[in-house]
């Protein structure tokens, strides 16, 4: 007889939700988390689209430690000395079903874990799972230090840098172009100052702001800013493949980003209170490993459930939904007495019917588009800057007709290249 019905490895977003679903069904479940406390090592930008959280915890808004509701969206193309920004505000962003919030994982993750514990899940923190136990092809538990703990099913949610996914389902190591390095600082500022600087109505509202171009020195990736209640989360994400070719290390990119004339006024007078780094899955649907094997399922970043499409980044809502479906599918498999890969196939089927795999499949071409459209990061930010200069800079010299001002700029890139990039981008979305 197994020690537990289920063992969950990792307590980020997917893990505690899966544990909650299992415990709620009356099954025994143990969560093993490497961090000394939940959220201690977890990093995200971070922004949470709460539709998936509401599906698990309809009352989450009563006590979840959320930061600000995002009511403004901004995207900036940054040249070294200028920026062109699209600013979007819409009352629809305040609708309950469309709500998203900035979050700080050190505050949010303990709350999520507490929900799982309240349902009956047991927790062990500060222990790394080093290997999976097996009986032939079947996963039967975990080995952590000198301890071996058995379970009928193991749910892996231990992140993109998993040491266990290969043992579980033969997952190959992600290619450098499908994984990015994220670096982030939390910069403390008074709440009213943040509110005024991002042009929102109250200290409970905020903005999400993404940047492309100069922040990553023309490499594949981008910058981000998310406003918290009394701090700003600011950082960069650059693919491992591009970072290996870069002459500028990512920590220097971050410092240059903070000094950019578009960004510097936003964080002026702030105090850095947190600095963190993290690996981010960016390969999307085509980089996903098998989601289930005999006695094991994968959920969250370990399953590459994340997508960066330039104007928004999603991963936490995928992880929460995957944790929910993983927990429910495991409960059903236990009840049926079949925890083989076939018995756990309901997990994949549930994801296929949900937004998780539908969205990831729809956007499966975008990672390749980003990787092979270097002009998006190298040339287009400067092109946007020069076009805006032609339109808005008045210095006393005679103006030209707009067509004569802008056409030479387009020709610098090439009309055919511009059209090709536009067409490939539209197809990828």
Secondary structure, DSSP 8 states (H G I E B T S, - for coil): --SEEEEEE--SSHHHHHHHHHHHTT--EEEEESSSSTTSS-----EEETHHHHHH-TTGGGT-----EEEEEEEEEEETTEEEEEEEE-GGGGSGGG-EEE--HHHHHHHHHHHHHHHT-EEEES----EEEEETTEEEEEEETTEEEEEEEEEE---TT-SSHHHHH------GGGEEEEEEEEEE--HHHHHHHTT-SSTTEEEEEEEEEGGGTTSSEEEEEEE-SSEEEEEEEEEHHHHHH-SS-HHHHHHHHHHSTTTHHHHTT-EEEEEEEEEEE---GGG---SEETTEEE-GGGGT--EE-SS-EE-HHHHHHHHHHHHHHHHHHHHHT--STTTTHHHHHHHHHSHHHHHHHHTTTHHHHHHH-THHHHTHHHHHHHHHHHHH---SS----HHHHHHHHHHHH-HHHHHHHHHHHHHH-
